[in-house]
Amino acid sequence: MWHHVGHVPDVRFQGLDDEDLADVWYALSACAVRHPHRFKALTDAVLNEVLSRRGDGLKWLEQRFQAIGLAESKEDVQANARPR
């Protein structure tokens, strides 16, 4: 686990490794888009923790979830193409 100098880790995330924390961020992100009043602050805190732990945080997250994002995009296109 890598930390920026001077970063004080958020105690809420102490027991989670980087990969689990990234998964939590990914799941929360979708909720934060739909319900920002409820999930945005926690989503931002998780993201900040990931970014402070990993020097390549954004690139690492992008690579980690690229395959999922592509699959979800295809599913969204198919769902939107169905007659309602």
Secondary structure, DSSP 8 states (H G I E B T S, - for coil): ----TT----GGGTT--HHHHHHHHHHHHHHHHH-HHHHHHHHHHHHHHHHHH-TTHHHHHHHHHHHHHHHHHHHHHHHHHS--
